[in-house]
Amino acid sequence: MNKYYIQGKVVQAKTPKAAFEKAGLEVPQHVIIDTGFAVKHFIWDPEVDDYAIEDLSPTGMKPFKEFVDVLECYENTQGDTLLELSYNEARVDLTQYKFGFPRVMQSKIVFAPKVSA
């Protein structure tokens, strides 16, 4: 079972589509990718000591048709992006989809900057 972050909750399911169905929500179009690319965020899961919770929100998973577009998004994803997503750190993957199967092409860990009061 995989873990997915959907609307502020962690849902366990075999696939992203199954996670939305289990949560009683309609599967959004940005989650269904047959061929193309995506920038995906994974949140830290203390139960397995890894970035294992996939964020399926529209800001946590961004699909693209062209490599040049996904590469630009991936390269521009910095720690300040995480502040709007309400988590302090994440693994960010540049992923290629071929026939519906994801393949990670690049990956990096980003940390939100400290906000001083």
Buried (B, 14 or more C-beta within 10 A) or exposed (E): EBBBBBEEEBBEBEEBEBBBBBBEEEBBEBBEBEEBBBBBBBBBBEEEEEBBBBBBBEEBBBBBEEEEBBBEBBEEBEBEBBEEBEBBEBBBBBBBBEEEEBEEBBBEEBEBEEEEE
